[in-house]
């Protein structure tokens, strides 16, 4: 097979792009070699030929021009393409050729998933272990800040995996990415905040596709330098477990690998197993010394320890809940007692205020009474010093006594005068006028008056009136009433 340099391939590509459909059909001859100058360069020289004064060329320009002319004499013609252009049809030049539908995406989903699984998985291994670690291992010796996390595939694959398929379009990406992640197990080798950095580099959809995670128990627990800060490895372990717990919705299982000797101490068991309780996925323990029997026994013992710690924390949680409820009841009772005390104090204060207000009113009335008595005494004392006051009081008493006797005498005279008269009711048959005319009032005497509805009859010393006078008075009153009605 012939090999071509990049220059040759580029020239062939340029020639194909400038050919016509007839040239692909074989109607034209081979291309003629072209000099390495363009029409723009020639038009540029033509433009500068006129209207410029003659000046001698610079020696450097003359040398460059001669070198260029010498190079043009040895131009190599462009070679013919290594394939027959008639066998290739440009889609944009052929009206019969159209972009057709993608047959891969038209397949059923089950078939497409098998294709993605065949392309993105390796059948030689069960799980593809993706190690997450820092590089270099001791960054503080070479760099001022920690190195960025890098990802490495720790196992060699017999079949290459090409993930460029995920870059085809979004539909293939969303359908094939779960297939890739379902066979991958992510293992952060460093517990010092490395897993959050890795998860931040993934998209939300990619984080939801993570199914398997492998954690390594902190090895610094058994190292001699742990005495400096014994809580540091357990703190980083708890942080890592909390980050893994955020994937509870999509995570299927978590594998824990480490030395079984770390569980010999009770404090270590609680510090290691308590953070794992936040992870809801299945937890599997794998010892470093790999043996089938030891692995199964270690996993069973690990599940037993995990169940014991879970029961212990449930009991503690129940005790804390009961204690919290009891504290809440005690606080409620204390608040109620304080409320009752405050209400009693408020009632006592209100009663005291009312009592003080009543006492204040009594004191005010007492002060007014004393003030009035003092004023009366002062006035009496001042009046006693006035000359002739005794004579004035004596005359005032006599005057009051004389007025009382006059009033009693007048009352007795009125009673004696009324006893000599009788009130007689007589129906005259005519309506009583609203106002009495002056003629009637002038005829009436001071001693006796007559009304149409009532008549006062006086008793003289003789004791009786004559019948003629009664008749005449009745006639006069009727005539006067009729005249008043006509008016």
QUIJO-V36671 format. One record per backbone hydrogen bond with DSSP energy under -1.0 kcal/mol. CO is the residue of the C=O (numbers start at 1). NH is the residue of the N-H. Records with the same first field share a line. If there is no record, write none. Layout:
BEGIN
CO = NH, NH
END
This chain:
BEGIN
5 = 9
6 = 10
7 = 11
8 = 12
9 = 13
10 = 14
11 = 15
12 = 16
13 = 17
14 = 18
20 = 24
21 = 25
22 = 27
23 = 26
35 = 37
38 = 42
39 = 43
40 = 44
41 = 45
42 = 46
43 = 47
44 = 48
46 = 49
58 = 62
59 = 63
60 = 64
61 = 65
62 = 66
63 = 67
64 = 68
65 = 69
66 = 70
67 = 71
68 = 72
72 = 75
84 = 87
85 = 88
90 = 93, 94
104 = 107
108 = 112
109 = 113
110 = 114
111 = 115
112 = 116
113 = 117
114 = 118
115 = 119
116 = 120
128 = 185
129 = 154
130 = 187
131 = 152
132 = 189
133 = 150
138 = 141
139 = 143
150 = 133
152 = 131
163 = 166
164 = 167
165 = 168
169 = 173
170 = 174
171 = 175
172 = 176
173 = 177
176 = 180
177 = 181
178 = 182
181 = 184
183 = 128
185 = 130
186 = 214
187 = 132
191 = 193
194 = 198
195 = 199
196 = 200
203 = 207
204 = 208
207 = 210
211 = 252, 253
212 = 186
213 = 255
215 = 257
223 = 226
225 = 228
229 = 232
231 = 235
232 = 236
233 = 237
234 = 238
235 = 239
236 = 240
237 = 241
238 = 242
239 = 243
240 = 244
241 = 245
244 = 247
245 = 248
247 = 250, 251
252 = 282
253 = 213
254 = 284
255 = 215
256 = 286
257 = 217
259 = 262
260 = 263
261 = 264
265 = 269
266 = 270
267 = 271
268 = 272
269 = 273
270 = 274
274 = 277
275 = 278
276 = 279
282 = 254
284 = 256
286 = 258
288 = 290
291 = 295
292 = 296
293 = 297
294 = 298
295 = 299
296 = 300
297 = 301
298 = 302
299 = 303
300 = 304
301 = 305
302 = 306
303 = 307
304 = 308
305 = 309
306 = 310
307 = 311
308 = 312
309 = 313
310 = 314
311 = 315
312 = 316
313 = 317
314 = 318
315 = 319
316 = 320
317 = 321
318 = 322
319 = 323
320 = 324
321 = 325
322 = 326
323 = 327
324 = 328
325 = 329
326 = 330
327 = 331
328 = 332
329 = 333
330 = 334
331 = 335
332 = 336
333 = 337
334 = 338
335 = 339
336 = 340
337 = 341
338 = 342
339 = 343
340 = 344
341 = 345
342 = 346
343 = 347
344 = 348
345 = 349
346 = 350
347 = 351
348 = 352
349 = 353
350 = 354
351 = 355
352 = 356
353 = 357
354 = 358
355 = 359
356 = 360
357 = 361
358 = 362
359 = 363
360 = 364
361 = 365
362 = 366
363 = 367
364 = 368
365 = 369
366 = 370
367 = 371
368 = 372
369 = 373
370 = 374
371 = 375
372 = 376
373 = 377
374 = 378
375 = 379
376 = 380
377 = 381
378 = 382
379 = 383
380 = 384
383 = 386
388 = 392
389 = 393
390 = 394
391 = 395
392 = 396
393 = 397
394 = 398
395 = 399
396 = 400
397 = 401
398 = 402
399 = 403
400 = 404
401 = 405
402 = 406
403 = 407
404 = 408
405 = 409
406 = 410
407 = 411
408 = 412
409 = 413
410 = 414
411 = 415
412 = 416
413 = 417
414 = 418
415 = 419
418 = 421
420 = 459
422 = 457
424 = 455
437 = 441
438 = 442
439 = 443
440 = 444
448 = 445
449 = 456
453 = 426
454 = 451
455 = 424
457 = 422
466 = 470
467 = 471
468 = 472
469 = 473
470 = 474
471 = 475
472 = 476
473 = 477
474 = 478
475 = 479
476 = 480
477 = 481
478 = 482
479 = 483
480 = 484
481 = 485
482 = 486
483 = 487
END
